[in-house]
């Protein structure tokens, strides 16, 4: 019988300051998104900016608050393709209706 204690893996985590800074960044990005809603910007430009900011917010949330930044790379290699697949499926389902509605609005 062995007297050694089982090895405990130590996981690297971010400090509280890092989490607060990420949270402040997310609040700032949300403020920019709300500010854009009040501007009279072309819809295609606004949607492009909003989609870009949403991807940045999703990456920050997944990296820090879901702790994927500190996980093994194999887990990330499973999650990222699944996310890309979900985005492609959403485009496949919603893009034809969006194009159809855009053409209806022009007439």
GUZA-276960 format. One record per atom (N, C-alpha, C): residue number from 1; residue in one letter; chain; x, y, z. Coordinates in steps of 0.001 Angstrom, whole numbers, padded with zeros to 6 digits. Layout:
BEGIN
 pos code unit      xx      yy      zz
 NUM    A    A       X       Y       Z
...
This chain:
BEGIN
 pos code unit      xx      yy      zz
   1    X    A  000839 -001172  000000
   1    X    A  000000  000000  000000
   1    X    A  000889  001241  000000
   2    X    A  000552  002151 -000852
   2    X    A  001370  003339 -001014
   2    X    A  000913  004426 -000055
   3    X    A  001863  005193  000447
   3    X    A  001533  006292  001350
   3    X    A  001492  007630  000640
   4    X    A  001694  007597 -000663
   4    X    A  001690  008855 -001412
   4    X    A  000255  009285 -001707
   5    X    A  000027  010572 -001592
   5    X    A -001287  011121 -001926
   5    X    A -001418  011214 -003437
   6    X    A -002637  011046 -003958
   6    X    A -002809  011171 -005409
   6    X    A -002443  012578 -005884
   7    X    A -001876  012628 -007056
   7    X    A -001469  013919 -007623
   7    X    A -002708  014731 -007988
   8    X    A -002713  015956 -007582
   8    X    A -003819  016853 -007891
   8    X    A -003349  017812 -008976
   9    X    A -004112  017851 -010058
   9    X    A -003755  018775 -011136
   9    X    A -004118  020186 -010720
  10    X    A -003188  021093 -010883
  10    X    A -003497  022482 -010598
  10    X    A -003868  023171 -011910
  11    X    A -004996  023820 -011889
  11    X    A -005451  024529 -013079
  11    X    A -005077  025992 -012958
  12    X    A -004581  026514 -014029
  12    X    A -004233  027917 -014073
  12    X    A -005518  028729 -014183
  13    X    A -005643  029770 -013408
  13    X    A -006825  030623 -013480
  13    X    A -006395  032079 -013542
  14    X    A -007325  032900 -013961
  14    X    A -007055  034333 -014036
  14    X    A -007300  034960 -012669
  15    X    A -006724  036112 -012486
  15    X    A -006919  036823 -011219
  15    X    A -008237  037586 -011258
  16    X    A -008645  038060 -010115
  16    X    A -009879  038841 -010027
  16    X    A -009772  040112 -010853
  17    X    A -008604  040699 -010876
  17    X    A -008403  041918 -011668
  17    X    A -008636  041634 -013148
  18    X    A -008180  040480 -013611
  18    X    A -008384  040114 -015019
  18    X    A -009865  039975 -015318
  19    X    A -010608  039300 -014421
  19    X    A -012040  039139 -014633
  19    X    A -012765  040477 -014636
  20    X    A -012359  041380 -013762
  20    X    A -012983  042706 -013728
  20    X    A -012676  043469 -015011
  21    X    A -011438  043378 -015495
  21    X    A -011082  044065 -016733
  21    X    A -011853  043495 -017928
  22    X    A -012025  042190 -017970
  22    X    A -012811  041575 -019048
  22    X    A -014257  042040 -018943
  23    X    A -014789  042085 -017731
  23    X    A -016168  042542 -017533
  23    X    A -016327  043998 -017973
  24    X    A -015369  044843 -017626
  24    X    A -015421  046247 -018051
  24    X    A -015363  046330 -019581
  25    X    A -014537  045518 -020193
  25    X    A -014477  045485 -021656
  25    X    A -015802  045067 -022263
  26    X    A -016454  044068 -021669
  26    X    A -017760  043633 -022162
  26    X    A -018820  044722 -022007
  27    X    A -018770  045433 -020892
  27    X    A -019713  046543 -020692
  27    X    A -019454  047645 -021713
  28    X    A -018181  047929 -021986
  28    X    A -017848  048944 -022980
  28    X    A -018356  048548 -024367
  29    X    A -018139  047293 -024753
  29    X    A -018606  046833 -026066
  29    X    A -020124  046911 -026139
  30    X    A -020800  046552 -025049
  30    X    A -022261  046656 -025019
  30    X    A -022698  048110 -025164
  31    X    A -021980  049024 -024526
  31    X    A -022295  050450 -024666
  31    X    A -022128  050927 -026097
  32    X    A -021080  050456 -026768
  32    X    A -020874  050811 -028174
  32    X    A -022024  050278 -029024
  33    X    A -022465  049050 -028732
  33    X    A -023578  048471 -029486
  33    X    A -024866  049271 -029283
  34    X    A -025130  049677 -028069
  34    X    A -026330  050482 -027797
  34    X    A -026212  051847 -028477
  35    X    A -025022  052453 -028418
  35    X    A -024810  053742 -029069
  35    X    A -025039  053637 -030573
  36    X    A -024587  052540 -031189
  36    X    A -024797  052341 -032627
  36    X    A -026275  052233 -032970
  37    X    A -027065  051717 -032043
  37    X    A -028498  051582 -032301
  37    X    A -029171  052945 -032450
  38    X    A -028618  053976 -031803
  38    X    A -029199  055313 -031888
  38    X    A -028682  056128 -033064
  39    X    A -027603  055695 -033685
  39    X    A -027069  056411 -034840
  39    X    A -027842  056033 -036099
  40    X    A -027881  056936 -037024
  40    X    A -028510  056654 -038318
  40    X    A -027432  056160 -039272
  41    X    A -027141  054870 -039170
  41    X    A -026099  054249 -039983
  41    X    A -026766  053289 -040957
  42    X    A -026144  053107 -042119
  42    X    A -026674  052137 -043071
  42    X    A -026823  050778 -042392
  43    X    A -027914  050066 -042651
  43    X    A -028134  048776 -041970
  43    X    A -027034  047746 -042217
  44    X    A -026497  047697 -043446
  44    X    A -025456  046702 -043698
  44    X    A -024183  046996 -042911
  45    X    A -023831  048279 -042794
  45    X    A -022658  048660 -042009
  45    X    A -022889  048384 -040527
  46    X    A -024080  048733 -040034
  46    X    A -024376  048519 -038618
  46    X    A -024368  047027 -038280
  47    X    A -024959  046204 -039145
  47    X    A -024980  044765 -038882
  47    X    A -023583  044169 -038910
  48    X    A -022744  044648 -039803
  48    X    A -021371  044159 -039860
  48    X    A -020616  044494 -038577
  49    X    A -020765  045729 -038119
  49    X    A -020101  046145 -036882
  49    X    A -020656  045369 -035694
  50    X    A -021989  045235 -035619
  50    X    A -022596  044519 -034501
  50    X    A -022199  043047 -034483
  51    X    A -022117  042422 -035655
  51    X    A -021684  041028 -035700
  51    X    A -020232  040881 -035247
  52    X    A -019389  041789 -035681
  52    X    A -017987  041752 -035257
  52    X    A -017843  041922 -033754
  53    X    A -018568  042897 -033187
  53    X    A -018517  043110 -031741
  53    X    A -019097  041919 -030983
  54    X    A -020130  041300 -031527
  54    X    A -020720  040122 -030875
  54    X    A -019758  038942 -030867
  55    X    A -019012  038767 -031942
  55    X    A -018019  037684 -031985
  55    X    A -016920  037939 -030952
  56    X    A -016497  039189 -030824
  56    X    A -015481  039532 -029824
  56    X    A -016016  039267 -028420
  57    X    A -017261  039680 -028160
  57    X    A -017853  039432 -026845
  57    X    A -017979  037942 -026560
  58    X    A -018409  037181 -027544
  58    X    A -018545  035729 -027350
  58    X    A -017186  035096 -027061
  59    X    A -016153  035541 -027761
  59    X    A -014806  034991 -027529
  59    X    A -014314  035323 -026119
  60    X    A -014548  036543 -025664
  60    X    A -014146  036920 -024307
  60    X    A -014893  036104 -023262
  61    X    A -016190  035953 -023458
  61    X    A -016989  035194 -022496
  61    X    A -016554  033738 -022459
  62    X    A -016353  033149 -023636
  62    X    A -015931  031752 -023672
  62    X    A -014525  031583 -023095
  63    X    A -013642  032514 -023369
  63    X    A -012262  032382 -022909
  63    X    A -012130  032521 -021396
  64    X    A -012771  033536 -020831
  64    X    A -012543  033823 -019420
  64    X    A -013643  033290 -018510
  65    X    A -014902  033578 -018810
  65    X    A -015957  033191 -017889
  65    X    A -016342  031724 -018009
  66    X    A -016091  031122 -019165
  66    X    A -016296  029678 -019308
  66    X    A -014973  028932 -019144
  67    X    A -013909  029658 -018849
  67    X    A -012578  029139 -018530
  67    X    A -011959  028304 -019648
  68    X    A -012322  028563 -020904
  68    X    A -011719  027812 -021998
  68    X    A -010281  028231 -022266
  69    X    A -009920  029425 -021861
  69    X    A -008547  029887 -022058
  69    X    A -007565  029002 -021286
  70    X    A -008043  028420 -020204
  70    X    A -007158  027648 -019339
  70    X    A -007370  026139 -019480
  71    X    A -008169  025732 -020454
  71    X    A -008419  024308 -020669
  71    X    A -007373  023717 -021607
  72    X    A -007403  022419 -021711
  72    X    A -006512  021738 -022641
  72    X    A -006922  022096 -024063
  73    X    A -005964  022114 -024938
  73    X    A -006211  022536 -026316
  73    X    A -007157  021573 -027040
  74    X    A -007193  020303 -026624
  74    X    A -008088  019341 -027271
  74    X    A -009549  019742 -027101
  75    X    A -009902  020282 -025932
  75    X    A -011275  020725 -025705
  75    X    A -011629  021885 -026622
  76    X    A -010703  022796 -026803
  76    X    A -010928  023927 -027697
  76    X    A -011099  023436 -029134
  77    X    A -010318  022416 -029519
  77    X    A -010435  021862 -030866
  77    X    A -011770  021171 -031095
  78    X    A -012462  020795 -030038
  78    X    A -013811  020238 -030182
  78    X    A -014865  021333 -030196
  79    X    A -014685  022357 -029401
  79    X    A -015721  023389 -029255
  79    X    A -015740  024360 -030428
  80    X    A -014585  024781 -030907
  80    X    A -014545  025764 -031996
  80    X    A -015189  025229 -033280
  81    X    A -014870  024020 -033737
  81    X    A -015568  023527 -034934
  81    X    A -017074  023366 -034724
  82    X    A -017480  022977 -033528
  82    X    A -018913  022852 -033254
  82    X    A -019593  024212 -033334
  83    X    A -018929  025243 -032840
  83    X    A -019485  026597 -032915
  83    X    A -019568  027059 -034364
  84    X    A -018531  026817 -035128
  84    X    A -018545  027195 -036550
  84    X    A -019650  026447 -037285
  85    X    A -019843  025171 -036969
  85    X    A -020915  024390 -037576
  85    X    A -022279  024995 -037248
  86    X    A -022488  025393 -035991
  86    X    A -023770  026008 -035603
  86    X    A -024000  027327 -036338
  87    X    A -022965  028125 -036488
  87    X    A -023100  029386 -037213
  87    X    A -023442  029120 -038676
  88    X    A -022779  028144 -039278
  88    X    A -023084  027807 -040676
  88    X    A -024515  027309 -040829
  89    X    A -024991  026522 -039888
  89    X    A -026370  026037 -039954
  89    X    A -027366  027192 -039811
  90    X    A -027062  028149 -038941
  90    X    A -027943  029312 -038806
  90    X    A -027968  030109 -040101
  91    X    A -026810  030293 -040729
  91    X    A -026773  030991 -042007
  91    X    A -027561  030225 -043067
  92    X    A -027424  028923 -043077
  92    X    A -028125  028100 -044048
  92    X    A -029645  028238 -043907
  93    X    A -030121  028330 -042658
  93    X    A -031561  028426 -042433
  93    X    A -032099  029844 -042578
  94    X    A -031352  030853 -042131
  94    X    A -031894  032212 -042078
  94    X    A -031523  033080 -043263
  95    X    A -030440  032793 -043963
  95    X    A -030007  033641 -045067
  95    X    A -031006  033683 -046222
  96    X    A -031597  032569 -046656
  96    X    A -032578  032666 -047749
  96    X    A -033778  033550 -047401
  97    X    A -034269  033449 -046180
  97    X    A -035391  034302 -045777
  97    X    A -034981  035766 -045702
  98    X    A -033760  036020 -045251
  98    X    A -033278  037392 -045199
  98    X    A -033160  038003 -046585
  99    X    A -032664  037230 -047532
  99    X    A -032549  037725 -048909
  99    X    A -033940  037960 -049502
 100    X    A -034862  037034 -049229
 100    X    A -036222  037184 -049729
 100    X    A -036878  038438 -049154
 101    X    A -036719  038669 -047866
 101    X    A -037299  039858 -047243
 101    X    A -036650  041136 -047749
 102    X    A -035350  041090 -048021
 102    X    A -034657  042271 -048533
 102    X    A -035202  042637 -049911
 103    X    A -035461  041634 -050749
 103    X    A -036004  041913 -052073
 103    X    A -037447  042386 -051999
 104    X    A -038224  041923 -051033
 104    X    A -039594  042395 -050869
 104    X    A -039632  043865 -050454
 105    X    A -038685  044254 -049610
 105    X    A -038650  045623 -049119
 105    X    A -038293  046605 -050234
 106    X    A -037503  046153 -051195
 106    X    A -037103  047043 -052293
 106    X    A -038237  047372 -053233
 107    X    A -039246  046548 -053306
 107    X    A -040369  046787 -054231
 107    X    A -041414  047662 -053614
